[in-house]
Amino acid sequence: MTNKDRENKIRAYVVRYKRCLAICMNDPYCNNGEQPLLFDPKYENRHLYLKSQQSNNENAKYLARVNFSLSCLERRKAMLLWKEFFFQVEKFWWMRYYTRSTFYRLRKKAIEEFLCLME
């Protein structure tokens, strides 16, 4: 699988994540306040795993699955994916933190690990 294929697969996950998030935000019975809907690196991943296995709502289950996968990654890789794919505020946000080569190396590893966890 090429890097472009991996990126397209991540983008497909992101589109579904955002769709599920919008549905859950409008449905009061989707989450019941049991867990954060958005990824929170401080939230204990054990709870996310249990939620991803036990939820009756498919949208909440998918959100918990993605959040669990992100929480299993090293923190900087998870935040890199979060800022690069899920909620990108500015295009070159990473220039303040990484050199170009470091960013693309970390990005590639983060994508591979995330896809491994999601499949």
Secondary structure as GFF3:
##gff-version 3
##sequence-region A 1 119
A	DSSP	alpha_helix	3	26	.	.	.	ID=ss1
A	DSSP	alpha_helix	28	31	.	.	.	ID=ss2
A	DSSP	alpha_helix	45	54	.	.	.	ID=ss3
A	DSSP	alpha_helix	58	72	.	.	.	ID=ss4
A	DSSP	alpha_helix	75	81	.	.	.	ID=ss5
A	DSSP	pi_helix	82	86	.	.	.	ID=ss6
A	DSSP	three_ten_helix	93	96	.	.	.	ID=ss7
A	DSSP	alpha_helix	100	118	.	.	.	ID=ss8
###
